[in-house]
Amino acid sequence: MQLRFIGKDPESGKDGSPSVFIDDATGDFVLQGWKVDADTRQGCRAAGPVPPHEDIVRMPTRMIDALRKACDEAERSRLH
């Protein structure tokens, strides 16, 4: 698997932070984010079950630029 780093939360410091990657083999986004609390998990489940092979992560809004960059790069890759 070849992951391309796109960006990380500029306010999280060096001890791990929400990050955005693109899997160059599949074009998928790979997101590292904060674990969600039980209330958030329950709110997400209101829209449908969360299967055992999936999870929910929280990304801060200050990651918008990194998420946009990932979307733009993924779209460009798909056009080739």
Secondary structure, 3 states (H helix, E strand, C coil): CCEEEEEECCCCCCCCCCEEEEECCCCCEEEECEECCHHHHHHHHCCCCCCCCCCCEECCHHHHHHHHHHHHHHHHHHHC
